[in-house]
Amino acid sequence: MAGKFKFSFGPWNIHEGADPFGPTVRKSIVFNRKLAFYKKLGFDGVQFHDDDAVPDMNRLTPEQIVKKAGAVKRALDVQGLTAEFVAPRLWEDPRTVDGGYTSNDPKCRAYALERSKRCVDIANALGTNLIVLWLAREGTYIREAKDSAWATDRILDALNVMLAYDRNIRIAIEPKPNEPMDHTYIPTTGHAIALGFRSIDPVRVGVNIESAHAILAGLDPSDEMGFALSFDKLWTVHLNDQNGLKFDQDKTFGAVDLRRAFNQVRILDRHNYGANGEFVGLDVKAMRTQKDDVATKHLQNSRAIFLRLLEISRSLKEDKLQVMIKARDYEELEIYIVNRLLGKR
């Protein structure tokens, strides 16, 4: 437990503050200006959706897409930043209202597969081989509309298309149980890993675990991370926090449940997460009340909380822990952990 962590976030985490019930409350910031914030806030990696890198990509040829992505790569190089991953944004186009890979319209399924290939092209141009696959609308509004076995096979087909398109890419599935769909077909880490094992190249399929998504599934994020770590399948994380089983809130990491956050930090550190270049990714949003000049505090605060919890975890007396664990004196173990989180020795 002596590794060093590097951090990433996506440009959408510096945003205008709109939500489903209200308009924007802050000014827009152009992409290149957002890049200038990263190093100042202590971040080295940039997470991308495909159209974060290449806006209006559906109107461009594959060659034009690669050219524009190359310009973004040069901008990253100027700032000393690394592209961590690219994710195909399949949930906003009118053709994906019924899902992309699982749509009941074959033309829409074809669009989703073609868009996914262009995402791979963008990743290559940005210098990363990691694709994150959030299956946002791959679900159902009503059970009778789709056959879940068929839908699972279609998602598997999509994985195989991408894996065959480029023999170097890796795909990290980001599971989520609901929202925007009522239910999704790959809702948990176990589902994602199982699907990967059915692919044409299981070695190249892993997971991205988001704290809030695990909580929305009624699960503990650190347990989901531990499960993926045991399979060597945890290739990135989206850390944030969540106040109950509500909508996806993307709150500052550790702001709701500090002990839950502590256990995520601890499981990552104990199993040398980051040793192979993995980033500690954040997916957090600023509150609507934040003014323009302080609308990045959520990122700075999340990173600071992670590092403080890391410090606490590494300061625990392992011999003392083992005595309590061996005796199964879990009440004593609990108060020891709580006291350390409270700053008591």
N, C-alpha and C positions, 0 to 999 in steps of 0.2 A: 504494500500500500504506500508506494512512494512515487507513483507516476504523476505526470503533469497533465492537466486537462486543458483543452482548447475549446473555445466556444463559438457558436454560430447562431444566426437568426436570419429570417427572411425579410425582404424589404416591406412586406405587408405588415410587419410588426411595428413599423413607423407609419401610422395611418391617420386618416382624417377624423376618425371617431364616429362614423355613422354606425347605426345598429338597426335591427329590423323595425324599430319603433321611432326612429328619428334620423334626420339628415346629418350631413357632416358638420363638425364644429371646429375644425382646424384647417389650415391652409394645406394644399397639396405640396409635396416636396418631390422634385424630379429625382429620377433614379440615381444619376451620378452624384447628386448632392447627398443622397442617403448613404452612398458608399463611403463618403468622408467621415461619417459618424462611427463606423465600425471600430477602427483602431483606437479612436479616442475613448470608446466605451469598453475596450478590452476584448474585442472580438476579432477573430481571424478568418472565420468562414462565412460564406454567404449561401443561404438556401434559396433555391429558385423554383418557381413554376416556369413552365416553358415560355409563357407569354410575359413573364417578368423580364426575361432576357430579350424576347423578340415580340413586342406588341403587334397586334393585328396579324399574327402569323398565318391565319387562315387565308389571307389575301396574297400571300407570297409564295413563290416557287421554292422548292427544296434548296436550290442554290442560293437564293436570296436570304433564306432563313439562316443558313450556315454563315454567310457573309456577315449578317448583322450580329449573330452570336459571337463571331470572331472579334468584332469591335468591342463587345462587352468584355471579352476575355482580356483585351488590351487595357480596358479601364480598370479591371480587377488587378492586373499586374502593376499598374501605376500606384494603386493604393496598398500593394503588398498583401492582397487578399486571395483566398482560395474559394472556388466554387465547391460547396460540399456535395450537393445533389441537385438534380432537376426532376420535377414532378409534372406529368401531363395534367393540365387543367381541363378535365373532361365534364365538369358539372355545370358550366355556365352557358354553353352553347345551346341554342334551341333544339338541336338534334339530339341532345342528351337528357331531355326531360324525363325519359323513361329508362335512364341509364345509358351507358355507352356500350360496354361489352355485353350486357344482358338485355339490351333493348329488344323489344318485339319487332322492330323494324330492321330488316337486314341492311338497308342503306345506312342507317344510323350506326349499326355495329361496324360497318366498313369504315365509316368516318372515324370512329374511336380508334380503330387499329392503325389507320393512316396517321392520325394525330400522334399516337404513341411512338411511331417510327420517327416522326419529326422531332419529338422530344429527345429521343436517343441521339439524333444528329446534333441537337443543341448541346447536349451533355458532352459529347465528344469535342465540340468546338470550344466549350468552356473548360475543358481539361479535367472532367470528372467522369468516372465510370459508374456512378451510383444513381439509380433511378428510384425515387420514392413513389409508390403507387397507393394513393388514397382513393378507395373505391366508393366515392361519395354517394353516387346515385345508383350503385349496383345493389339494388334492393327492391322492395315492393311497397306499394301503397295498400294493396289488398292481396291476400294470399292466392286467390284464384287467378290472378293476372299472369303469374309466372310459375313455372315448375322449378323448384329450388335445386333439384338435381341437375336439370338442364342448365340453369343459371351458373351453377358451380363449374360445370364443364366449359361453359363459354368463357368464364374468367380464366380458367386454366388454359384454354386455347389462346387467349390474349397474352398470358405470360409466355407461352411457347413461341408465339410470333415474335415478341420482343427479344427473347433469348436467342432465337435463330437469326434474327436480323443483325445482331452484333454479338460476336462470341466473347467480347470482353466486358460487357456491361453486367452489373449486378442489380438485382431488383429487391428493394426493401418494401414489403407490403405494410401499409399503415392501417391497422384494423380500428374500426369504430362501430359500436353496436347500433347507432341510430343517428338521425339528424345529418343531412336533411330528409332522409327517408325514415319511414316508420321503423323498419328493420332492415339491416344490411345482411348480405350473405356471408361475409367473412368478418364476423364481429369481434373476434378476440385473437390474441397471439397464437393460441393453439390452432385455431382454424387456419391462420396464415401460414404457419410452419407446415402443417399437414398438407396444405395445397402445394406448397413449394416442393415437398417430397414427391409429388406426382408429376412434377414438371420434367421437361426433357433434360434439364441440368440442375438438379437440386442444390448443388454446391453454390450456385449463383443466385439463390433466392433466400432472403432473410426477412427481417422485420425492422420497422421503425415504431417504437412504442411511445405514445403520447400519454402523459399523466392523466389528463382529463378524460381521454377516451376509455382508459382502463376503469376509472372511477364511474363513468357513465354505464359501464357494463357490470357494476357492482363488485369490482375486483380491486385489489390493492396493486398500485403500479409497481412497487418493488418486487412483488411476487411474479408479475408478468415479466419484468426484466430478468429476474433470476431464472425463470423458465427458459427464456430465449438465450440467456448466457450459457446455460447448461448444454445447449445445442450449438453454441458458437454462431448464433444467428442474430445477435443484437448489433446492428450495423449503424444505427443512429437513434437518437431519442429526441422527443419534443417535451421538454419539461415546462410545466405550468401548474396551476392549481385550480380547484373546483369546489364550489360551495354546494355540495349535495348532488342528487341525481336530477339535475335540471338541464338546461341547454348548455352547450359547450362555452364556457366562460373565459378561458384563456387568461386567468388571473396570474399575477406575479407568483413565481415559484416560491412555495413555502408560506404564502401570505394567509392561507386558510388553515392548513394543518401542518404545523412545523414538524411534528414527529413523523408524519407520513412522508414529508419531504426528506427528512433525515435518513429514513430507511432507503429511499431511492439513491441518495448520495452514497450511502454506506455499501449497498449491494454493488454499485458500479465500481467503487474503489476497491472493494475486497476481491473483485474478479478481474482487476486490471483492465477495465474498460478504457479505451483510448490508446492502448499499447500498439494497436495496429492502425493508428491514425484516425480512429473514430472521433467525431466531435460531440461535445455536449451541446445539443441544439435546444434553443428556446422557441416556444410559440406562445407569446404573451402579448396582450393588447393593453394599451394605455386606457385609463378611465376617461370617460367623456368630459369630465371636469377639468382635465389637464389642459393648460394653455400651451400654445405652440412652443414656447421656449423651454418648457419642462416636460415635453411629450416623449422623452426617451428614458425617463427615470425608471420605468418598469423593467427595462432591459438591464440597466445598471444595477438595480436593486436585486433582480433575480440572480444575476451572476454573483453579487456580493453575498447573498444568502447561501447559494451553493457552496461558495468557498468557505464561509464561516461554519457551515454544517460539516464540511470536509475536515476542517480543523478540529472540530469537536469529536468527530468519529475517530480520527487518528490519535486523539489524546486519551481515549478510553484505555484503561488498564486491562489488557487482554487476559493476564493471569487472573485478575479479579473476576472478570466476566466468566472465565471457564470454571472457576470455583462455584459460582452461582448456578451456572448452567448444569454442571455435573450433579449438584445437589437438587436440581430442579426447584430452586428457590426463586421462582419467577416474580414473586412480589418484590423481593429485594432487587432483582434485576431491573424490574420496571422503575422503581423509585431511583435507582442509580442512573438510568438513562434520562428520566425526567429531570432529575437534579442537574445533570450535565447540560441539558437543553435550557435550564433556567439559569445557568451560569454558576452553579454551585459545584464545589469540588467534592 
